[in-house]
Amino acid sequence: MEKAKRFYREEVVLRPEAGSFTAEAKTTHWSNKDLDPVEKRRQLWQWYHIGGFWVAEGFNVAQMQTPSTAVALGLGLVIIAMLIGNILVTVGCMSQGYIGSKYHVNFPVLARVSFGMWGSYIAMVVRGIVCAIWYGVQSSLGGTSVQCMIEAIWPSYQTWHINALPASAAITVPSLLCFTLFWLASLPFLYLSIPTLRWFFIIKIIVMPFFGVTLFTWALTAAHGWGPLFSIPSNIQNGWSISYAFCIAIAAGISGVAPFAINQGDITRYAHDARAAWLSQLFLPLCVTLTELLGTVLAASSQVLYGQVIWNPLMIVLLWDNRAAKFFAGFLFAFANIGTNVAGNSIPFSNDLMGIFPRCINIRRGQFICAILGFAICPWLIEATPASFLAFLNGYTVFLGPLVGVIMSDYWLVRRGRGLNVYNLYKPHGLYWYSGGWNFRATTAWLIGTVPQIPGLTYQINHSLTNISPRYLNFATLAWLDGLVFSLVSYYLLYLAFPFPTQTDEEDKAPPKTEVDHFENQSSAADSHHDEEKKIECAHVASDGT
């Protein structure tokens, strides 16, 4: 037992560095090196890195499958609905991206502003669960990419031990092995720091658009046009109106990118310029909508070529006869999914886990824990049927929309964007302590935005429920947007009814100084001292001359 305690103290507990907030005894529980504001020397992301983030993040297999949720609406209207959903999420991304880039802190720290020091744990748990599940789902899709590569080299692999596992496992031995290989191949990328990741995304920015254009050209050429899928008229069943189906398509578009409305601060905290950081979010609707259009075109071509509509582009690649094309397509899809998984899932999860356990968890440790959980949840079960996958895809936005609403209301309506006291974000019993570390207004507003959406979420998971009013389901379709608006308005009203101080007379201590900052300060001090000496010398000369 004594050895275990010594190991915990010496190897598990993170050692504070001089000059960090962690070095102060009272703030150790609320900070560590990765949780502190990003130092100036690490604020390296330019506007093209952040804009390119959306070029890279938008291109992934899951995003291509999103339009399948509302194909009965008619594909012309589906693409318009997807664009509207992406534009709505862009507003949240711009807000979160600006705040993160201005104060250079991540989502767990920003959540303390509105929810309180302890209350922010709610926000971290809600987001962290989603990220761990998404990591597993993206890894499962990445495994299919690896399978494309292996089958291109050894075509017989597709039947290798194909019946070794029972049908209830929802996965075959070849697929399980490919999932494991992709999962292992992703691990070295978890070692990359976030400033270093910008070069990874630069590569994706260069490669993925060419790959997308190649797939688009192949689909139109092989199918001799757009295919009959695009000519299918609206075919709404179950008595639902076309407006209801249109809202479902908007909700699907939102669900594909909704996590980024709260994740952006984790990336833009490394941005060099706050204004450029939020303007670069305008790349989102263009890049993501084009990816969804590409997925739709590939599905339309599959109907012509293979006699069925296949929404998973990797399943289309597996049917290719050209082995070289199959290999390189699988390789590029795997490469794309690794980048999406690292930046979009493991980094946000590690930030949340780090915010909950700052004494023991840093970003790198959190990323590896996310990878382990992503394997443990058996994500192939989530993707076993389209219904279960879509229920997962749409359902979690019920909890994320209200989070965005509370944070936006607190910063833009309550504080009027006047600024935050960064030092107090790490200080217990300070400005953001509220009542025992909880801001009941934020928790209440989040519940007001979430609870009314629960019956709609229940119906998404189980369509056999018949005791839910169709009118209510019409209302609950846009759960993310409804929750955001309800929480945003209710939080502001609660603030008006129960006001709290938004500013403090306590001086905001500067973030930890970096070596560069320290050198610059020393240089400035030396220059000032030198100037002062010259002034004194000149004064002596003038007095001697007189």
Helices and strands as residue ranges (DSSP letters): H 2-7, I 8-12, G 21-23, G 25-30, G 40-42, H 47-58, H 61-65, G 66-73, H 75-103, H 107-115, H 120-153, G 155-159, G 167-169, H 173-186, G 187-191, H 194-222, G 228-231, H 242-257, H 260-268, H 274-279, G 280-282, H 283-306, H 313-318, H 323-341, I 342-346, H 347-356, H 363-376, G 379-381, H 386-395, H 397-408, I 409-414, G 423-426, H 440-450, G 451-453, H 454-461, H 470-476, H 479-497, H 515-545
